[in-house]
Amino acid sequence: MRLYLRLSRNKELIPFNYQPFLVGAIHKWLGENNKEHGKISLHSFSWLQNVDAKKYGINLKPDSYFFISAYEDAVIKRILKGVMADPSVCFGAVVTDVEIVEQPIIASTGTFAVASPVLIKKAEGNKTHHILYNDVQSEECLTALMCKKMEVAGLSSQGLKIKFDTTYHSPKVKLIRYKAVDNKVSLCPVFIEGSQEQINFVWNVGVGNSTGIGFGAIK
């Protein structure tokens, strides 16, 4: 299930590294001591969409929004209840309208655009490496991460494959700082092969690491 949140104009310029503020709003809506905090994320959320980028930050426009998706409908319903109690987001912006979208019928194989960059982390000894779209390990890592999430959800991951779309004309690499940690991430569509149940699961939970803090959301 997915929740689209339309936003008002902001009252203060929003910094480019605004992710922690969206995370804070989502956890506020989930409520104190929520079960989603600190565990493998079976939810994802997009970056702010349809914004006006300035030199030092961004401003929201009349059609600005972001979305939150979750495997469990109960999570979306709890967020919705939180939004209705307190629609404030950050920097003076508030939620002005909400649209709930049920799981669409998605083909069992296809290419999907991302609504936030994809982060892949791989630990080797005491070091953590960031795997990018052009790394030969990226398919193995993306698929393994999703299989682990499906195992947590009690679903079969047999036959699932996820990889970056190598035919995409303009993939990008960005350095995104989240709470003083720099992360190398990829802006590139992903190709997903699997059953309809598996594709639906990926659509909700996102791809790669740290989907619960705003990476790897699927459009």
C-alpha positions in Angstrom: 0.0 0.0 0.0 1.2 3.5 -0.8 0.4 6.9 0.7 0.9 10.0 -1.5 1.2 13.2 0.6 0.7 16.5 -1.1 2.5 19.4 0.6 2.0 23.1 1.2 4.7 25.7 0.4 7.6 25.7 2.9 8.2 28.8 5.1 12.0 28.3 5.3 14.4 27.2 2.6 14.7 23.4 2.8 18.4 22.2 2.8 19.4 19.7 0.2 20.2 17.1 2.9 16.6 17.1 4.2 16.3 13.3 4.5 16.6 13.2 8.3 13.7 15.6 8.6 11.4 13.4 6.5 12.5 10.4 8.6 11.7 12.4 11.7 8.2 13.2 10.4 7.5 9.6 9.5 8.6 8.3 12.9 6.5 11.0 14.5 3.5 9.7 12.6 4.2 6.1 13.4 4.2 7.0 17.1 6.6 6.5 19.9 8.2 3.1 20.4 7.1 2.0 17.0 8.2 -1.5 15.9 9.7 -0.2 12.6 12.5 1.7 14.3 15.8 -0.2 14.3 14.8 -3.3 12.3 15.0 -4.3 8.7 12.8 -1.8 6.8 9.8 -3.3 5.0 8.8 0.3 4.0 10.3 3.0 1.8 9.7 6.6 0.9 10.6 8.9 -1.9 12.5 12.1 -1.9 10.4 15.3 -2.3 9.0 15.4 -5.9 8.3 18.4 -8.1 10.5 20.9 -6.3 12.1 24.2 -7.2 15.9 23.9 -6.7 17.8 27.0 -5.6 21.5 27.6 -5.0 21.4 26.7 -1.3 18.3 24.5 -1.0 14.9 23.8 -2.4 11.4 25.3 -2.3 8.1 23.4 -2.6 5.7 24.2 -5.4 1.9 23.8 -5.5 2.2 20.2 -6.9 5.0 19.1 -4.6 4.6 15.7 -2.8 6.3 12.6 -1.6 5.1 9.1 -1.0 5.5 6.4 1.6 5.1 2.6 0.8 4.9 -0.4 3.1 4.5 -4.1 2.8 2.1 -4.1 5.8 -1.1 -2.1 5.3 -1.2 -1.5 9.1 2.0 0.6 8.8 0.4 2.9 6.2 -2.8 3.2 8.3 -0.8 4.1 11.4 1.1 6.8 9.4 -2.2 8.1 8.1 -3.6 8.4 11.6 -0.4 10.3 12.6 -0.7 12.7 9.7 -4.3 13.5 10.6 -3.2 14.2 14.2 -0.3 16.4 13.2 0.3 17.2 9.4 3.5 19.2 9.9 6.5 17.9 8.0 9.5 20.3 8.2 10.5 23.9 7.5 6.9 25.1 7.7 5.5 22.6 5.2 2.5 20.6 6.1 0.5 17.8 4.5 -2.5 19.3 2.7 -3.9 16.3 0.9 -3.5 12.5 1.1 -4.2 9.8 -1.5 -4.1 6.1 -0.6 -3.2 3.8 -3.5 -3.7 0.0 -3.2 -1.3 -2.4 -4.7 -1.4 -2.0 -8.5 -1.3 -5.0 -10.9 2.3 -5.1 -12.0 3.8 -7.4 -14.7 6.1 -10.1 -13.4 9.2 -8.5 -15.2 10.1 -5.0 -16.0 12.1 -1.8 -15.5 11.3 0.6 -12.8 12.4 4.2 -12.2 13.6 5.1 -8.7 12.2 8.0 -6.6 15.3 8.2 -4.5 18.9 7.1 -5.1 19.9 3.5 -4.5 22.4 2.8 -1.7 24.2 -0.6 -1.6 26.7 -1.2 1.2 29.0 -4.2 1.4 31.1 -5.0 4.5 34.6 -6.3 3.9 36.5 -6.7 7.2 36.4 -3.5 9.1 35.5 -1.5 6.0 32.2 -0.8 4.3 32.2 -0.3 0.5 29.5 1.4 -1.5 28.5 -0.6 -4.6 27.4 1.5 -7.6 25.3 0.8 -10.7 28.4 -0.1 -12.8 29.9 -2.5 -10.3 29.8 -6.2 -11.3 28.7 -7.0 -7.8 25.6 -4.8 -7.9 23.1 -7.4 -9.2 24.2 -10.0 -6.6 24.0 -7.4 -3.8 20.6 -6.0 -4.8 19.1 -9.5 -5.1 20.6 -10.8 -1.9 19.3 -7.7 0.1 15.8 -8.3 -1.2 15.9 -12.0 -0.6 16.7 -11.2 3.1 13.7 -8.9 3.3 11.4 -11.4 1.8 12.6 -14.0 4.2 11.7 -11.6 7.1 8.3 -11.2 5.5 7.8 -15.0 5.2 7.8 -14.9 1.4 9.6 -17.0 -1.2 12.4 -15.3 -3.1 13.0 -18.2 -5.5 13.6 -16.9 -9.0 13.9 -13.2 -8.0 16.6 -11.1 -9.8 17.2 -7.4 -9.4 19.8 -5.4 -11.3 20.4 -1.9 -12.6 19.2 -1.1 -16.1 22.5 -1.0 -18.0 20.7 0.4 -21.1 19.7 3.6 -19.2 21.1 6.7 -21.0 22.2 8.9 -18.1 22.9 7.1 -14.8 24.4 9.3 -12.1 26.5 8.8 -9.0 25.9 11.1 -6.0 27.5 11.6 -2.6 24.7 12.0 -0.1 25.4 12.9 3.5 23.1 11.5 6.1 23.8 12.5 9.7 27.5 13.1 9.1 28.0 9.9 7.1 28.8 10.2 3.3 27.1 7.6 1.1 27.9 7.0 -2.6 24.6 6.2 -4.3 23.3 5.5 -7.8 20.5 7.2 -9.7 19.6 4.6 -12.2 16.4 2.5 -12.9 16.3 -1.1 -11.9 15.3 -4.2 -13.8 13.3 -6.7 -11.7 12.5 -10.3 -12.7 10.2 -12.4 -10.5 6.7 -13.4 -9.7 3.9 -10.8 -9.4 4.0 -11.2 -5.6 7.7 -10.5 -5.6 7.4 -7.5 -7.8 4.7 -6.1 -5.7 6.8 -6.6 -2.6 9.7 -4.7 -4.1 7.4 -1.9 -5.2 6.5 -1.4 -1.6 9.8 -1.9 0.3 12.2 -0.4 -2.2 15.7 -1.7 -3.3 19.1 -1.6 -1.7 20.1 -0.7 1.8 18.5 1.9 4.1 15.1 2.2 2.4 13.7 3.2 5.8 15.7 6.5 5.7 14.9 7.5 2.2 17.0 5.4 -0.2 15.9 3.1 -3.0 12.2 3.9 -3.3 10.5 2.6 -6.5 8.2 4.8 -8.6 
